[in-house]
Amino acid sequence: MKKAALILVILVLVVLSVIAVRHYKPVVDKSECTGCEDCVKVCPTNAIQVQEEKAEIVDSTCIDCRQCVRTCPQNAIKAAK
């Protein structure tokens, strides 16, 4: 019985820790973006589009790999907090 209770406690802790980890999608600072499309080229899920010379991130497609954040030469894409 003690072993089952311990396993249950461990499972609950794992689930709670997974819930506590939040994934925040990157955010484009439109005033800094020059529309160079470097971020578009590195995005593995094609979640970035450039419209009117500004990058836009499609949240439903973004997997939060942050390649765009690391690649942007203008530092216009930030990891949201």
FIMI-494545 format. One record per residue: residue number from 0; x, y, z of N, C-alpha, C in turn. Coordinates in steps of 0.1 Angstrom, whole numbers, plus 5000, padded with zeros to 4 digits. Last residue first. Layout:
BEGIN
<NUM; <X; Y; Z>; <X; Y; Z>; <X; Y; Z>>
...
end
This chain:
BEGIN
<80; <5079; 5369; 4784>; <5080; 5364; 4797>; <5067; 5364; 4804>>
<79; <5090; 5361; 4750>; <5080; 5367; 4760>; <5082; 5361; 4774>>
<78; <5119; 5368; 4734>; <5112; 5357; 4741>; <5103; 5363; 4752>>
<77; <5116; 5390; 4706>; <5120; 5387; 4720>; <5112; 5375; 4725>>
<76; <5128; 5404; 4678>; <5120; 5393; 4683>; <5125; 5389; 4697>>
<75; <5147; 5423; 4672>; <5133; 5427; 4672>; <5123; 5416; 4677>>
<74; <5174; 5423; 4668>; <5168; 5420; 4681>; <5154; 5424; 4683>>
<73; <5182; 5425; 4642>; <5178; 5437; 4648>; <5173; 5436; 4663>>
<72; <5187; 5399; 4634>; <5198; 5408; 4635>; <5195; 5422; 4642>>
<71; <5174; 5370; 4647>; <5170; 5384; 4643>; <5182; 5393; 4645>>
<70; <5182; 5345; 4658>; <5186; 5349; 4645>; <5184; 5364; 4641>>
<69; <5171; 5341; 4683>; <5185; 5340; 4682>; <5190; 5346; 4668>>
<68; <5144; 5343; 4677>; <5149; 5352; 4687>; <5165; 5352; 4685>>
<67; <5141; 5321; 4659>; <5139; 5335; 4654>; <5145; 5345; 4664>>
<66; <5144; 5300; 4676>; <5154; 5302; 4665>; <5153; 5316; 4660>>
<65; <5126; 5293; 4695>; <5133; 5305; 4697>; <5145; 5307; 4687>>
<64; <5107; 5274; 4697>; <5121; 5269; 4696>; <5131; 5281; 4697>>
<63; <5079; 5275; 4698>; <5087; 5281; 4709>; <5101; 5276; 4709>>
<62; <5063; 5267; 4678>; <5067; 5257; 4688>; <5076; 5262; 4698>>
<61; <5036; 5282; 4661>; <5049; 5284; 4667>; <5051; 5273; 4678>>
<60; <5010; 5279; 4653>; <5020; 5271; 4646>; <5034; 5271; 4653>>
<59; <4996; 5297; 4668>; <4991; 5283; 4668>; <5001; 5274; 4661>>
<58; <5009; 5322; 4664>; <5010; 5315; 4677>; <5006; 5300; 4676>>
<57; <5027; 5334; 4640>; <5014; 5327; 4641>; <5015; 5318; 4654>>
<56; <5042; 5365; 4640>; <5043; 5351; 4644>; <5029; 5345; 4646>>
<55; <5054; 5387; 4616>; <5043; 5383; 4624>; <5044; 5368; 4627>>
<54; <5076; 5413; 4606>; <5074; 5399; 4609>; <5062; 5398; 4618>>
<53; <5069; 5438; 4581>; <5071; 5435; 4596>; <5068; 5420; 4598>>
<52; <5062; 5446; 4556>; <5076; 5447; 4560>; <5078; 5445; 4575>>
<51; <5036; 5437; 4553>; <5038; 5451; 4554>; <5052; 5454; 4560>>
<50; <5045; 5407; 4567>; <5034; 5415; 4561>; <5037; 5429; 4563>>
<49; <5060; 5377; 4569>; <5063; 5391; 4568>; <5052; 5398; 4560>>
<48; <5055; 5351; 4592>; <5052; 5357; 4579>; <5056; 5371; 4580>>
<47; <5062; 5321; 4608>; <5065; 5335; 4607>; <5062; 5340; 4593>>
<46; <5061; 5294; 4610>; <5051; 5302; 4618>; <5053; 5317; 4617>>
<45; <5074; 5272; 4598>; <5068; 5283; 4590>; <5058; 5291; 4597>>
<44; <5087; 5256; 4615>; <5073; 5253; 4613>; <5066; 5263; 4604>>
<43; <5113; 5265; 4618>; <5111; 5251; 4613>; <5097; 5248; 4610>>
<42; <5127; 5295; 4607>; <5116; 5289; 4614>; <5112; 5275; 4609>>
<41; <5147; 5306; 4591>; <5151; 5297; 4601>; <5139; 5290; 4609>>
<40; <5133; 5324; 4574>; <5142; 5313; 4568>; <5146; 5303; 4579>>
<39; <5121; 5342; 4591>; <5113; 5333; 4582>; <5121; 5321; 4578>>
<38; <5143; 5356; 4601>; <5135; 5347; 4610>; <5126; 5337; 4602>>
<37; <5150; 5371; 4579>; <5160; 5361; 4584>; <5152; 5351; 4593>>
<36; <5134; 5391; 4568>; <5130; 5377; 4566>; <5140; 5367; 4571>>
<35; <5135; 5418; 4572>; <5146; 5412; 4565>; <5144; 5397; 4562>>
<34; <5119; 5437; 4585>; <5113; 5428; 4575>; <5124; 5421; 4566>>
<33; <5127; 5451; 4606>; <5130; 5457; 4593>; <5125; 5449; 4582>>
<32; <5116; 5458; 4639>; <5116; 5449; 4628>; <5118; 5456; 4615>>
<31; <5111; 5478; 4658>; <5125; 5473; 4655>; <5126; 5465; 4643>>
<30; <5084; 5481; 4660>; <5092; 5493; 4658>; <5107; 5490; 4655>>
<29; <5075; 5455; 4666>; <5073; 5460; 4652>; <5081; 5473; 4649>>
<28; <5088; 5430; 4681>; <5087; 5445; 4684>; <5087; 5451; 4670>>
<27; <5072; 5400; 4685>; <5079; 5409; 4675>; <5077; 5423; 4679>>
<26; <5077; 5373; 4708>; <5069; 5385; 4704>; <5078; 5394; 4695>>
<25; <5074; 5338; 4712>; <5082; 5350; 4710>; <5073; 5361; 4705>>
<24; <5053; 5323; 4737>; <5057; 5324; 4723>; <5065; 5337; 4722>>
<23; <5058; 5304; 4765>; <5055; 5317; 4760>; <5061; 5319; 4746>>
<22; <5047; 5278; 4784>; <5054; 5281; 4772>; <5049; 5295; 4766>>
<21; <5052; 5270; 4817>; <5044; 5277; 4807>; <5053; 5279; 4795>>
<20; <5050; 5246; 4841>; <5059; 5251; 4831>; <5050; 5257; 4820>>
<19; <5029; 5237; 4857>; <5036; 5249; 4861>; <5045; 5255; 4850>>
<18; <5023; 5212; 4845>; <5014; 5223; 4844>; <5020; 5237; 4847>>
<17; <5046; 5198; 4853>; <5043; 5200; 4839>; <5033; 5212; 4837>>
<16; <5042; 5198; 4880>; <5054; 5205; 4875>; <5052; 5207; 4860>>
<15; <5019; 5183; 4883>; <5019; 5196; 4887>; <5031; 5204; 4881>>
<14; <5028; 5158; 4873>; <5017; 5165; 4866>; <5017; 5180; 4870>>
<13; <5047; 5152; 4893>; <5051; 5153; 4879>; <5041; 5161; 4871>>
<12; <5031; 5150; 4916>; <5041; 5160; 4915>; <5046; 5162; 4901>>
<11; <5015; 5128; 4909>; <5009; 5141; 4911>; <5019; 5152; 4910>>
<10; <5035; 5108; 4908>; <5027; 5112; 4896>; <5020; 5125; 4897>>
<9; <5043; 5108; 4935>; <5052; 5111; 4924>; <5045; 5115; 4912>>
<8; <5019; 5099; 4947>; <5025; 5112; 4951>; <5034; 5117; 4940>>
<7; <5017; 5074; 4935>; <5006; 5084; 4933>; <5012; 5098; 4936>>
<6; <5039; 5061; 4946>; <5038; 5063; 4932>; <5028; 5073; 4928>>
<5; <5032; 5062; 4973>; <5044; 5069; 4969>; <5043; 5071; 4954>>
<4; <5010; 5045; 4973>; <5008; 5059; 4977>; <5020; 5067; 4972>>
<3; <5022; 5021; 4965>; <5012; 5027; 4956>; <5010; 5041; 4960>>
<2; <5038; 5016; 4987>; <5044; 5018; 4974>; <5034; 5025; 4965>>
<1; <5020; 5012; 5008>; <5028; 5024; 5008>; <5035; 5027; 4995>>
<0; <5008; 4988; 5000>; <5000; 5000; 5000>; <5009; 5013; 5000>>
end
